[in-house]
Amino acid sequence: MRKIIAFGLGTLSALTLSTFTVFAGPAQGDASQQEVSERQYRILLAQCRYADAPAVRQRCRATVRANYRVGRADPDLNCRTYSGVTVCGVLPLSAAEQACVDDSVAAGLSRRRAEVECYVLD
């Protein structure tokens, strides 16, 4: 009886280890990317066109590709539409855009709206 149990535990350990090894790779890679819907992903990429300079736009797109993947919609992703433009997530504001946001908030505009308008229109 002791040999059967030892064999069973050894087989179970080997099976568990091989299962972990097989599935650890892809799961680990996906864990670093936030899952968003296709629409959210397109918005994230499209909003990069409003960045101040070509290098910043390129970095924005690379960051989106590195941090997000298409899957299920993320209801917690901070998406908002103002002045006919939809953006999602944290916007890469320049110093001038951040100053615009601060001035707009001081003048009574909501921070969310000020971020969008200063990012898109400034």
N, C-alpha and C positions, 0 to 999 in steps of 0.2 A: 504494500500500500504506500509506503514511504517513497518508493521509486516513481510511482505513477504521479503522485502529487508533485514531486520535484520536477519530473519531466513536464507536467502540465504548467507549472509556474514558469519554468524556463521557456517553454513555447509561448506562453502568454507574454512574457517580458520581451521576447524577440519580436512577436507580432506587434506589440505596442510600440516598440522602438522603430520597427520598419514602417508602421503606419504614420508615426510622428515624422519620420524622415521624409516620407513621400509627400505629406501634406504641409509640412512646415514651410517649404520654399515659397509657393504661391501665396499662401495665407499671409506670410510675413511681408511680402512685397505689396500686397493690396492694403495692408493695415496702415501703410504710410500715406495712402491717398484717400481723400474724403469722397464718398460716393454721392453723386448728384445726378439729376435727370439730364437727358440730352439737351433739353431746353435751357436748363440752368448752366450747363457746360458751355453752350453756344453763347449765352449772355456773358459769362465770365471771360471768354475769349474776345468777344466783340467789344467789351468795355475797355480793352487795352488800347484801342485806337485813339482814345481820348488822352492818353498819357502825353506828357510834355515833349518828349524827344524820341527819335527813332530807337535809340538804345534802351530807353525806358520802356517803350512799347514792346520791344523784343524780349526784354527781361520779364515783363508782365506776362506775355504769352508763355514763356518757358516756365514761369512759376505756376501758371494755371495747369499746364500739362504735367508738371511734377507733382502737384498737390491734389488734383481732382481726377476722377475717372467716372465715366458714364455708367449708371446703374439705376438705382431707385432714387426718386426725388428726395431731397433733404429739406424737410419742412422747417428746420432750424437755420438754414442758410439765409442770411440777412439780405433779401432781395427787396428792392423798392423802385418805384417809377415816379419820376418827377420831370416836368417839362418835356414829356414824350420820350424820355430815355429810361431804360431799365438797366440797373446794375445790381450785382450781387456781391456779397462778401465785403472784405475790407478793401477800400480803395487806396492805391499807392499815391497819396497826395504829396505834391512838392511843397516846399516851404511857402511859396507864394499862394498856393491853393489852400494850405492850412491857415494862413493869415486871412484869406478870403472867408474861410469857414468861421473863424473866430469873430471876424467883423460882422458876418451875417447873423450869427447866433446872438451877438450882443445887440443887434438891431431887431431881434425878435423872431428870426426864422428858426425852425427846428434844426437840430444838428444833422439829422438824416437828410433832410432836404438841402441844407447848405452844402453838405459833402457832395451830393450829386451835382448840384448846380455849379459849384466852384470847380469840380473836377471836369465837367463836360464843357462849361461855357467860359472858363477862365483861361 
